[in-house]
């Protein structure tokens, strides 16, 4: 029968000095960093009038793909008109049921087809919850240069 005392003591000393022991004897799983693709458009909620800000911010991600599609289409048709625009303030007027009735842009969009496309996209706005009859949602549409 062999004695394992000196060998196990040496093995315990090596394990205690390892970098894994400093991390609690387990490697912590860290997900790889996410590659962030820069979006050509950023749509942010500025404020609301007579509407829930929480419900409005939940509705924003559903609008973003249609808004990006409109901006990309306008850039391909008329890039010179969009070259000078960096930010557009958008006001979406809501009815009692939370549906959009009107969309206004400040400054007015002069790119061919952009205001009509964005208006149609934002008129699909549906906001859950109880809404005041004259509620409005104020958004900031930021366009990033190519």
DSSP file (Angstrom, degrees, kcal/mol; ACC not computed):
  #  RESIDUE AA STRUCTURE BP1 BP2  ACC     N-H-->O    O-->H-N    N-H-->O    O-->H-N    TCO  KAPPA ALPHA  PHI   PSI    X-CA   Y-CA   Z-CA
    1    1 A X              0   0    0      0, 0.0     2,-0.3     0, 0.0     0, 0.0   0.000 360.0 360.0 360.0 132.9    0.0    0.0    0.0
    2    2 A X        -     0   0    0      2,-0.0     2,-0.5     1,-0.0     0, 0.0  -0.648 360.0-120.1 -99.7 155.0    1.4    3.4   -1.0
    3    3 A X        -     0   0    0     -2,-0.3     4,-0.3     1,-0.1     3,-0.1  -0.811  21.3-175.4 -95.2 128.1    1.1    6.6    1.0
    4    4 A X     >  +     0   0    0     -2,-0.5     4,-2.8     1,-0.1     5,-0.3   0.346  56.7 101.7-100.8   3.8   -0.6    9.5   -0.8
    5    5 A X  H  > S+     0   0    0      1,-0.2     4,-2.0     2,-0.2     5,-0.2   0.943  85.0  37.9 -57.5 -57.8    0.0   12.1    1.8
    6    6 A X  H  > S+     0   0    0      1,-0.2     4,-1.9     2,-0.2    -1,-0.2   0.878 119.2  49.5 -66.3 -35.7    2.9   14.0    0.3
    7    7 A X  H  > S+     0   0    0     -4,-0.3     4,-2.3     1,-0.2    -1,-0.2   0.914 111.8  46.7 -69.4 -41.7    1.5   13.7   -3.2
    8    8 A X  H  X S+     0   0    0     -4,-2.8     4,-2.3     2,-0.2    -1,-0.2   0.846 110.7  53.5 -69.9 -32.0   -1.9   14.9   -2.3
    9    9 A X  H  X S+     0   0    0     -4,-2.0     4,-1.9    -5,-0.3    -1,-0.2   0.911 110.7  46.7 -66.2 -41.4   -0.4   17.8   -0.3
   10   10 A X  H  X S+     0   0    0     -4,-1.9     4,-2.1     2,-0.2    -2,-0.2   0.904 112.5  49.9 -65.7 -41.8    1.6   18.9   -3.4
   11   11 A X  H  X S+     0   0    0     -4,-2.3     4,-2.1     1,-0.2    -2,-0.2   0.893 109.7  50.8 -64.0 -40.6   -1.5   18.6   -5.6
   12   12 A X  H  X S+     0   0    0     -4,-2.3     4,-2.1     1,-0.2    -1,-0.2   0.867 109.4  51.6 -64.8 -37.1   -3.6   20.7   -3.2
   13   13 A X  H  X S+     0   0    0     -4,-1.9     4,-1.3     2,-0.2    -2,-0.2   0.894 110.3  48.3 -67.2 -39.9   -0.9   23.4   -3.2
   14   14 A X  H  X S+     0   0    0     -4,-2.1     4,-0.5     2,-0.2    -2,-0.2   0.891 112.1  48.6 -66.8 -40.1   -0.9   23.5   -7.0
   15   15 A X  H >< S+     0   0    0     -4,-2.1     3,-0.9     1,-0.2     6,-0.3   0.894 109.2  52.8 -67.4 -39.7   -4.7   23.7   -7.2
   16   16 A X  H 3< S+     0   0    0     -4,-2.1    -1,-0.2     1,-0.2    -2,-0.2   0.810 110.3  48.6 -66.2 -29.3   -4.7   26.5   -4.6
   17   17 A X  H 3< S+     0   0    0     -4,-1.3    -1,-0.2    -5,-0.1    -2,-0.2   0.515  89.2 106.6 -88.4  -5.4   -2.2   28.5   -6.6
   18   18 A X  S XX S-     0   0    0     -3,-0.9     4,-1.0    -4,-0.5     3,-0.9  -0.362  80.2-119.8 -74.3 154.6   -4.0   28.1   -9.9
   19   19 A X  H 3> S+     0   0    0      1,-0.2     4,-0.8     2,-0.2    -1,-0.1   0.775 112.4  63.3 -64.1 -25.1   -5.9   31.1  -11.5
   20   20 A X  H 34>S+     0   0    0      1,-0.2     5,-1.9     2,-0.2     6,-0.4   0.830  97.3  56.5 -67.7 -30.4   -9.1   29.1  -11.3
   21   21 A X  H X45S+     0   0    0     -3,-0.9     3,-1.3    -6,-0.3    -1,-0.2   0.853 101.6  56.2 -69.3 -33.0   -8.9   29.0   -7.5
   22   22 A X  H 3<5S+     0   0    0     -4,-1.0    -1,-0.2     1,-0.3    -2,-0.2   0.748 104.9  54.3 -69.1 -22.0   -8.8   32.8   -7.4
   23   23 A X  T ><5S-     0   0    0     -4,-0.8     3,-0.5    -3,-0.4    -1,-0.3   0.123 134.2 -85.6 -97.5  20.7  -12.1   32.8   -9.3
   24   24 A X  T < 5S-     0   0    0     -3,-1.3    -3,-0.2     1,-0.2    -2,-0.2   0.793  71.9 -73.4  82.4  28.0  -13.9   30.6   -6.9
   25   25 A X  T 3 <S+     0   0    0     -5,-1.9     2,-0.4    -7,-0.1    -1,-0.2   0.510 117.0  84.2  63.8   7.4  -12.7   27.3   -8.5
   26   26 A X  S <  S-     0   0    0     -3,-0.5     2,-0.5    -6,-0.4    -1,-0.1  -0.992  79.4-122.3-134.8 145.2  -15.0   27.8  -11.4
   27   27 A X        -     0   0    0     -2,-0.4     2,-0.4    -3,-0.1    -7,-0.0  -0.732  30.9-129.4 -81.2 131.3  -14.7   29.8  -14.6
   28   28 A X        -     0   0    0     -2,-0.5     2,-0.5     1,-0.1    -4,-0.0  -0.667  20.6-120.8 -83.0 134.9  -17.4   32.2  -14.9
   29   29 A X        -     0   0    0     -2,-0.4     2,-0.5     1,-0.0    -1,-0.1  -0.631  31.3-176.7 -77.8 123.1  -19.2   32.2  -18.2
   30   30 A X        -     0   0    0     -2,-0.5     3,-0.1     3,-0.0     2,-0.0  -0.984  23.6-129.8-119.0 122.0  -19.0   35.5  -20.0
   31   31 A X        -     0   0    0     -2,-0.5     3,-0.1     1,-0.1     0, 0.0  -0.365  35.5 -96.7 -66.9 150.3  -20.9   35.7  -23.3
   32   32 A X        -     0   0    0      1,-0.1    -1,-0.1    -2,-0.0     2,-0.0  -0.322  51.8 -87.7 -64.1 149.8  -18.9   37.1  -26.2
   33   33 A X        -     0   0    0      1,-0.1     2,-0.3    -3,-0.1    -1,-0.1  -0.337  46.3-116.8 -61.8 138.6  -19.3   40.8  -26.8
   34   34 A X        -     0   0    0     -3,-0.1     2,-0.7     1,-0.1    -1,-0.1  -0.576  19.8-124.2 -78.9 132.8  -22.2   41.5  -29.1
   35   35 A X        -     0   0    0     -2,-0.3     2,-0.8     1,-0.0    -1,-0.1  -0.675  26.3-147.5 -75.9 117.6  -21.4   43.1  -32.4
   36   36 A X        -     0   0    0     -2,-0.7     2,-0.5     3,-0.0    -1,-0.0  -0.783   5.4-153.3 -94.2 112.4  -23.5   46.2  -32.5
   37   37 A X        -     0   0    0     -2,-0.8     2,-0.4     1,-0.1    -2,-0.0  -0.701  22.7-119.9 -82.3 130.0  -24.6   47.1  -35.9
   38   38 A X        -     0   0    0     -2,-0.5     2,-0.2     2,-0.0    -1,-0.1  -0.560  24.4-139.7 -74.1 125.1  -25.2   50.8  -36.3
   39   39 A X        -     0   0    0     -2,-0.4   105,-0.1     1,-0.1    -1,-0.0  -0.593   8.3-135.8 -82.1 146.7  -28.8   51.5  -37.3
   40   40 A X  S    S+     0   0    0     -2,-0.2   104,-2.5     1,-0.1     2,-0.4   0.661  89.6  39.4 -74.2 -13.5  -29.3   54.3  -39.8
   41   41 A X  E     -A  143   0A   0    102,-0.2     2,-0.4     2,-0.0   102,-0.2  -0.987  62.4-162.5-138.6 142.8  -32.2   55.6  -37.7
   42   42 A X  E     -A  142   0A   0    100,-2.3   100,-2.9    -2,-0.4     2,-0.6  -0.996   7.4-165.5-125.9 128.3  -32.9   56.1  -34.0
   43   43 A X  E     +A  141   0A   0     -2,-0.4     2,-0.3    98,-0.2    98,-0.2  -0.952  14.9 178.0-116.6 114.4  -36.4   56.6  -32.8
   44   44 A X  E     -A  140   0A   0     96,-2.5    96,-2.7    -2,-0.6     2,-0.6  -0.880  31.0-120.9-120.8 149.3  -36.7   57.9  -29.2
   45   45 A X  E     +A  139   0A   0     -2,-0.3    94,-0.2    94,-0.2     3,-0.1  -0.777  27.4 177.8 -85.4 121.1  -39.7   58.8  -27.0
   46   46 A X  E     -     0   0A   0     92,-2.8     2,-0.3    -2,-0.6    93,-0.2   0.918  58.6 -44.0 -87.2 -55.6  -39.4   62.5  -25.9
   47   47 A X  E     -A  138   0A   0     91,-1.3    91,-2.9     2,-0.0    -1,-0.4  -0.972  48.4-129.9-164.8 171.9  -42.6   62.9  -23.9
   48   48 A X  E     -A  137   0A   0     -2,-0.3     2,-0.5    89,-0.2    89,-0.2  -0.945   6.4-148.4-130.7 154.1  -46.3   62.1  -23.9
   49   49 A X  E    S-A  136   0A   0     87,-2.8    87,-2.3    -2,-0.3     3,-0.1  -0.983  84.4 -17.3-122.9 119.2  -49.4   64.2  -23.4
   50   50 A X  S    S+     0   0    0     -2,-0.5    82,-1.5    85,-0.2     2,-0.3   0.732 117.6  97.1  61.4  25.0  -52.4   62.4  -21.8
   51   51 A X  S    S-     0   0    0     85,-0.2     2,-0.4    80,-0.2    -1,-0.2  -0.958  84.1 -94.8-139.0 157.8  -50.9   59.0  -22.7
   52   52 A X     >  -     0   0    0     -2,-0.3     4,-1.8    78,-0.2     5,-0.1  -0.593  22.8-156.3 -76.2 124.4  -48.9   56.4  -20.8
   53   53 A X  H  > S+     0   0    0     -2,-0.4     4,-2.3     2,-0.2     5,-0.2   0.850  94.5  54.8 -67.9 -34.2  -45.1   56.8  -21.4
   54   54 A X  H  > S+     0   0    0      2,-0.2     4,-1.2     1,-0.2    -1,-0.2   0.920 109.9  45.1 -66.5 -43.2  -44.5   53.2  -20.5
   55   55 A X  H  > S+     0   0    0      1,-0.2     4,-1.3     2,-0.2    73,-0.2   0.858 112.2  53.4 -68.0 -34.2  -47.1   51.9  -23.1
   56   56 A X  H  X S+     0   0    0     -4,-1.8     4,-1.2     1,-0.2     3,-0.2   0.908 106.9  50.4 -67.1 -41.4  -45.6   54.3  -25.6
   57   57 A X  H  X S+     0   0    0     -4,-2.3     4,-0.6     1,-0.2    -1,-0.2   0.776 108.1  53.9 -70.5 -22.8  -42.1   53.0  -25.1
   58   58 A X  H  < S+     0   0    0     -4,-1.2     4,-0.3     1,-0.2    -1,-0.2   0.797 107.8  50.9 -75.5 -27.9  -43.4   49.5  -25.6
   59   59 A X  H >X S+     0   0    0     -4,-1.3     4,-0.8    -3,-0.2     3,-0.6   0.721  93.2  77.3 -80.1 -21.1  -44.9   50.5  -28.9
   60   60 A X  H >X S+     0   0    0     -4,-1.2     4,-1.4     1,-0.2     3,-1.3   0.907  87.2  54.5 -59.3 -47.5  -41.7   52.1  -30.3
   61   61 A X  H 3X S+     0   0    0     -4,-0.6     4,-0.6     1,-0.3    -1,-0.2   0.792 104.1  56.9 -61.2 -24.9  -39.8   48.8  -31.2
   62   62 A X  H <4 S+     0   0    0     -3,-0.6     4,-0.3    -4,-0.3    -1,-0.3   0.771 109.4  45.8 -74.7 -23.4  -42.8   47.7  -33.3
   63   63 A X  H <X S+     0   0    0     -3,-1.3     4,-1.9    -4,-0.8     3,-0.4   0.733  93.8  80.1 -86.5 -24.7  -42.5   50.9  -35.4
   64   64 A X  H  X S+     0   0    0     -4,-1.4     4,-2.7     1,-0.2     5,-0.2   0.857  87.0  52.4 -60.1 -44.3  -38.7   50.9  -35.9
   65   65 A X  H  X S+     0   0    0     -4,-0.6     4,-2.2     1,-0.2    -1,-0.2   0.903 112.0  46.8 -60.2 -39.2  -38.4   48.4  -38.8
   66   66 A X  H  > S+     0   0    0     -3,-0.4     4,-2.0    -4,-0.3    -1,-0.2   0.884 112.7  49.7 -68.6 -37.6  -41.0   50.3  -40.9
   67   67 A X  H  X S+     0   0    0     -4,-1.9     4,-2.3     2,-0.2    -2,-0.2   0.916 111.0  49.0 -66.9 -42.9  -39.3   53.6  -40.1
   68   68 A X  H  X S+     0   0    0     -4,-2.7     4,-2.6     1,-0.2     5,-0.2   0.911 110.1  52.1 -61.8 -42.5  -35.9   52.2  -41.1
   69   69 A X  H  X S+     0   0    0     -4,-2.2     4,-2.1    -5,-0.2    -1,-0.2   0.904 109.9  49.0 -61.2 -41.5  -37.3   50.8  -44.3
   70   70 A X  H  X S+     0   0    0     -4,-2.0     4,-2.3     2,-0.2    -2,-0.2   0.916 112.3  47.4 -64.5 -43.7  -38.8   54.3  -45.2
   71   71 A X  H  X S+     0   0    0     -4,-2.3     4,-2.3     2,-0.2    -2,-0.2   0.916 112.5  48.9 -66.8 -42.3  -35.6   56.1  -44.5
   72   72 A X  H  X S+     0   0    0     -4,-2.6     4,-1.7     2,-0.2    -1,-0.2   0.896 111.8  49.6 -63.9 -39.3  -33.5   53.6  -46.5
   73   73 A X  H  X S+     0   0    0     -4,-2.1     4,-1.6    -5,-0.2    -2,-0.2   0.908 111.7  48.4 -65.2 -41.9  -35.9   53.8  -49.4
   74   74 A X  H  X S+     0   0    0     -4,-2.3     4,-3.0     1,-0.2    -2,-0.2   0.857 108.8  54.3 -67.6 -34.5  -35.8   57.6  -49.4
   75   75 A X  H  < S+     0   0    0     -4,-2.3     4,-0.3     1,-0.2    -1,-0.2   0.857 108.9  48.1 -66.9 -34.1  -32.0   57.5  -49.3
   76   76 A X  H  < S+     0   0    0     -4,-1.7     3,-0.2    -5,-0.2    -1,-0.2   0.843 119.3  38.9 -75.1 -31.1  -31.9   55.4  -52.4
   77   77 A X  H  < S+     0   0    0     -4,-1.6     2,-0.2     1,-0.2    -2,-0.2   0.923 136.8   8.1 -82.5 -47.7  -34.4   57.7  -54.3
   78   78 A X     X  +     0   0    0     -4,-3.0     4,-0.9    -5,-0.2     3,-0.4  -0.639  63.8 164.5-139.1  76.0  -33.2   61.1  -53.1
   79   79 A X  H  > S+     0   0    0     -4,-0.3     4,-0.9    -2,-0.2     3,-0.2   0.812  75.2  60.8 -67.9 -28.8  -30.0   61.1  -51.1
   80   80 A X  H  > S+     0   0    0      1,-0.2     4,-0.5     2,-0.2     3,-0.3   0.867 101.3  53.0 -66.9 -35.6  -29.3   64.8  -51.5
   81   81 A X  H  4 S+     0   0    0     -3,-0.4     3,-0.3     1,-0.2    -1,-0.2   0.817 113.4  43.1 -69.9 -29.5  -32.6   65.7  -49.7
   82   82 A X  H >< S+     0   0    0     -4,-0.9     3,-0.5    -3,-0.2    -1,-0.2   0.569  92.8  83.8 -90.5  -9.6  -31.7   63.5  -46.7
   83   83 A X  H 3< S+     0   0    0     -4,-0.9    -1,-0.2    -3,-0.3    -2,-0.1   0.819  95.6  41.0 -65.3 -30.5  -28.1   64.6  -46.5
   84   84 A X  T 3< S+     0   0    0     -4,-0.5     2,-0.5    -3,-0.3    -1,-0.2   0.587  94.5  93.5 -94.7 -10.5  -28.8   67.7  -44.4
   85   85 A X    <   +     0   0    0     -3,-0.5     3,-0.1    -4,-0.2    22,-0.0  -0.724  33.9 155.1 -88.9 126.0  -31.5   66.2  -42.1
   86   86 A X        +     0   0    0     -2,-0.5    57,-2.4     1,-0.4     2,-0.4   0.666  66.7  20.6-114.9 -33.4  -30.2   64.9  -38.8
   87   87 A X  E     -B  142   0A   0     55,-0.2     2,-0.4     2,-0.0    -1,-0.4  -0.999  55.5-174.0-144.2 138.2  -33.2   65.2  -36.5
   88   88 A X  E     -B  141   0A   0     53,-2.5    53,-3.1    -2,-0.4     2,-0.5  -0.999  19.6-140.2-130.4 129.0  -36.9   65.3  -37.0
   89   89 A X  E     -BC 140 106A   0     17,-2.9    17,-2.2    -2,-0.4     2,-0.4  -0.789  22.7-163.9 -88.9 130.3  -39.5   65.9  -34.3
   90   90 A X  E     -BC 139 105A   0     49,-2.6    49,-3.3    -2,-0.5     2,-0.5  -0.938  10.2-163.8-119.3 134.4  -42.6   63.7  -34.8
   91   91 A X  E     -BC 138 104A   0     13,-2.2    13,-2.2    -2,-0.4     2,-0.6  -0.981   4.4-166.1-119.0 121.6  -45.9   64.1  -33.1
   92   92 A X  E     -BC 137 103A   0     45,-2.8    45,-2.4    -2,-0.5     2,-0.4  -0.937  10.7-150.5-107.8 117.8  -48.4   61.2  -33.2
   93   93 A X  E     -BC 136 102A   0      9,-2.8     8,-3.1    -2,-0.6     9,-1.0  -0.740  15.1-156.1 -90.0 134.9  -51.9   62.1  -32.2
   94   94 A X  E     -BC 135 100A   0     41,-3.1    41,-0.5    -2,-0.4     6,-0.2  -0.790   5.8-138.5-114.4 152.7  -54.0   59.3  -30.7
   95   95 A X    >   -     0   0    0      4,-2.5     3,-1.4    -2,-0.3    39,-0.1  -0.315  43.8 -85.3 -93.7-175.9  -57.7   58.6  -30.4
   96   96 A X  T 3  S+     0   0    0      1,-0.3    35,-0.9     2,-0.1    38,-0.1   0.836 128.3  51.4 -60.6 -35.3  -59.5   57.2  -27.4
   97   97 A X  T 3  S-     0   0    0     33,-0.1    -1,-0.3    36,-0.1    30,-0.1   0.465 121.3-103.2 -84.6  -0.7  -58.7   53.6  -28.4
   98   98 A X  S <  S+     0   0    0     -3,-1.4    29,-1.9     1,-0.3     2,-0.3   0.568  76.6 135.1  92.5   9.1  -55.0   54.3  -28.8
   99   99 A X  B     -D  126   0B   0     27,-0.2    -4,-2.5     1,-0.1    -1,-0.3  -0.661  59.3-110.0 -91.4 149.2  -54.9   54.4  -32.6
  100  100 A X  E     +C   94   0A   0     25,-1.3    -6,-0.2    23,-0.4     3,-0.1  -0.572  35.0 172.6 -77.7 136.9  -53.0   57.1  -34.4
  101  101 A X  E     +     0   0A   0     -8,-3.1     2,-0.3     1,-0.4    -7,-0.2   0.673  64.9  13.9-112.9 -29.9  -55.0   59.7  -36.2
  102  102 A X  E     -C   93   0A   0     -9,-1.0    -9,-2.8    20,-0.1     2,-0.4  -0.997  54.3-160.9-149.5 148.8  -52.4   62.2  -37.4
  103  103 A X  E     -C   92   0A   0     -2,-0.3     2,-0.4   -11,-0.2   -11,-0.2  -0.999  12.1-173.3-131.1 128.4  -48.7   62.4  -37.7
  104  104 A X  E     -C   91   0A   0    -13,-2.2   -13,-2.2    -2,-0.4     2,-0.4  -0.948   8.3-152.7-123.8 147.4  -46.8   65.7  -38.0
  105  105 A X  E     -C   90   0A   0     -2,-0.4     2,-0.4   -15,-0.2   -15,-0.2  -0.923   9.8-137.2-119.0 140.4  -43.1   66.4  -38.7
  106  106 A X  E    S+C   89   0A   0    -17,-2.2   -17,-2.9    -2,-0.4     2,-0.2  -0.929  96.5  27.8-136.6 113.2  -41.0   69.3  -37.7
  107  107 A X  S    S-     0   0    0     -2,-0.4    -1,-0.3   -19,-0.2     2,-0.0   0.555 109.0-112.7 -74.2 159.6  -39.2   70.3  -39.9
  108  108 A X        -     0   0    0     -2,-0.2     2,-0.6     1,-0.1    -2,-0.1  -0.357  30.1-117.8 -61.6 141.3  -41.3   69.2  -42.8
  109  109 A X        +     0   0    0      1,-0.1     6,-0.3     2,-0.0     4,-0.1  -0.722  31.1 179.7 -87.9 122.1  -39.7   66.4  -44.8
  110  110 A X        +     0   0    0     -2,-0.6    -1,-0.1   -29,-0.2     2,-0.1   0.503  43.2 114.6-100.5  -6.4  -39.0   67.4  -48.4
  111  111 A X  S >> S-     0   0    0    -30,-0.2     3,-1.4     1,-0.1     4,-0.7  -0.415  83.6 -92.3 -65.6 140.6  -37.4   64.1  -49.6
  112  112 A X  T 34 S-     0   0    0      1,-0.3   -34,-0.1   -38,-0.2    -1,-0.1  -0.343 101.6 -10.5 -60.9 119.5  -39.5   62.4  -52.2
  113  113 A X  T 3> S+     0   0    0     -2,-0.2     4,-2.2    -4,-0.1    -1,-0.3   0.322 103.3 109.1  81.3  -8.5  -42.0   60.0  -50.6
  114  114 A X  H <> S+     0   0    0     -3,-1.4     4,-3.0     2,-0.2     5,-0.3   0.937  78.0  46.1 -71.2 -45.0  -40.4   60.0  -47.1
  115  115 A X  H  X S+     0   0    0     -4,-0.7     4,-2.3    -6,-0.3    -1,-0.2   0.892 115.4  47.5 -66.3 -36.4  -43.2   62.0  -45.3
  116  116 A X  H  > S+     0   0    0      2,-0.2     4,-2.4     1,-0.2    -1,-0.2   0.924 114.6  46.2 -67.9 -42.9  -45.9   59.8  -46.9
  117  117 A X  H  X S+     0   0    0     -4,-2.2     4,-2.3     2,-0.2    -2,-0.2   0.935 116.1  44.3 -66.1 -46.1  -44.0   56.6  -46.1
  118  118 A X  H  X S+     0   0    0     -4,-3.0     4,-2.8     2,-0.2     5,-0.2   0.891 112.7  52.9 -65.6 -38.3  -43.3   57.6  -42.5
  119  119 A X  H  X S+     0   0    0     -4,-2.3     4,-1.6    -5,-0.3    -2,-0.2   0.932 111.1  45.6 -61.6 -45.6  -46.8   58.9  -42.1
  120  120 A X  H  < S+     0   0    0     -4,-2.4     4,-0.4     2,-0.2    -2,-0.2   0.895 114.0  49.8 -63.7 -40.0  -48.3   55.6  -43.2
  121  121 A X  H >< S+     0   0    0     -4,-2.3     3,-0.9     1,-0.2    -2,-0.2   0.917 114.5  43.0 -66.4 -42.5  -45.8   53.6  -41.0
  122  122 A X  H >< S+     0   0    0     -4,-2.8     3,-1.4     1,-0.2    -1,-0.2   0.694 100.6  69.8 -80.1 -17.5  -46.6   55.7  -37.9
  123  123 A X  T 3< S+     0   0    0     -4,-1.6   -23,-0.4     1,-0.3    -1,-0.2   0.615  87.2  68.1 -72.8  -9.7  -50.3   55.7  -38.5
  124  124 A X  T <  S+     0   0    0     -3,-0.9    -1,-0.3    -4,-0.4    -2,-0.2   0.374  73.9 136.0 -84.5   5.4  -50.3   52.0  -37.7
  125  125 A X    <   -     0   0    0     -3,-1.4   -25,-1.3     1,-0.0     2,-0.4  -0.298  32.3-175.6 -57.0 128.4  -49.5   53.0  -34.1
  126  126 A X  B     -D   99   0B   0    -27,-0.2     2,-0.5   -67,-0.1   -27,-0.2  -0.989   3.6-170.8-128.5 121.5  -51.5   51.0  -31.6
  127  127 A X        -     0   0    0    -29,-1.9   -71,-0.1    -2,-0.4   -72,-0.1  -0.954  15.0-140.4-116.0 121.8  -51.1   51.9  -27.9
  128  128 A X        +     0   0    0     -2,-0.5     2,-0.1   -73,-0.2   -73,-0.1  -0.308  59.2  42.5 -74.4 161.8  -52.7   49.6  -25.3
  129  129 A X  S    S-     0   0    0    -32,-0.1     2,-0.4     2,-0.1    -2,-0.1  -0.288 100.8 -37.3  98.8 177.5  -54.4   50.9  -22.3
  130  130 A X        -     0   0    0     -2,-0.1     2,-0.4   -32,-0.0   -78,-0.2  -0.648  61.6-168.2 -80.6 127.3  -56.8   53.7  -21.5
  131  131 A X        -     0   0    0    -35,-0.9   -80,-0.2    -2,-0.4     2,-0.1  -0.930  22.9-119.6-121.2 140.2  -56.0   56.8  -23.6
  132  132 A X    >   -     0   0    0    -82,-1.5     3,-1.4    -2,-0.4   -34,-0.1  -0.480  34.5-113.1 -69.5 147.8  -57.4   60.4  -23.2
  133  133 A X  T 3  S+     0   0    0      1,-0.3   -37,-0.1    -2,-0.1    -1,-0.1   0.803 114.3  39.9 -58.4 -30.4  -59.2   61.5  -26.4
  134  134 A X  T 3  S+     0   0    0    -39,-0.1    -1,-0.3   -38,-0.1     2,-0.1  -0.236  84.4 148.9-112.7  45.5  -56.6   64.1  -27.3
  135  135 A X  E <   - B   0  94A   0     -3,-1.4   -41,-3.1   -41,-0.5     2,-0.3  -0.454  23.5-169.4 -78.9 150.7  -53.4   62.2  -26.4
  136  136 A X  E     -AB  49  93A   0    -87,-2.3   -87,-2.8   -43,-0.2     2,-0.5  -0.986  15.0-150.8-139.8 149.9  -50.2   62.8  -28.2
  137  137 A X  E     -AB  48  92A   0    -45,-2.4   -45,-2.8    -2,-0.3     2,-0.5  -0.990  12.6-152.6-121.6 127.1  -46.8   61.1  -28.3
  138  138 A X  E     -AB  47  91A   0    -91,-2.9   -92,-2.8    -2,-0.5   -91,-1.3  -0.887  19.6-179.2-104.5 123.4  -43.7   63.2  -29.1
  139  139 A X  E     -AB  45  90A   0    -49,-3.3   -49,-2.6    -2,-0.5     2,-0.5  -0.837  23.4-140.6-121.0 155.2  -40.8   61.3  -30.8
  140  140 A X  E     -AB  44  89A   0    -96,-2.7   -96,-2.5    -2,-0.3     2,-0.7  -0.982  13.3-162.8-115.0 123.4  -37.4   62.2  -31.9
  141  141 A X  E     -AB  43  88A   0    -53,-3.1   -53,-2.5    -2,-0.5     2,-0.5  -0.923   8.9-168.3-107.1 110.5  -36.3   60.7  -35.2
  142  142 A X  E     -AB  42  87A   0   -100,-2.9  -100,-2.3    -2,-0.7     2,-0.5  -0.887   5.5-156.3-105.9 124.7  -32.5   60.9  -35.6
  143  143 A X  E     -A   41   0A   0    -57,-2.4     2,-0.4    -2,-0.5  -102,-0.2  -0.861   7.6-149.0-100.9 127.7  -31.0   60.1  -39.0
  144  144 A X        -     0   0    0   -104,-2.5   -59,-0.0    -2,-0.5   -58,-0.0  -0.770  21.7-114.2 -94.9 139.4  -27.4   59.0  -39.0
  145  145 A X              0   0    0     -2,-0.4    -1,-0.1     1,-0.1   -62,-0.0  -0.335 360.0 360.0 -68.6 154.7  -25.2   59.8  -42.0
  146  146 A X              0   0    0     -2,-0.0    -1,-0.1  -106,-0.0   -63,-0.0   0.477 360.0 360.0 -74.7 360.0  -24.0   57.0  -44.2
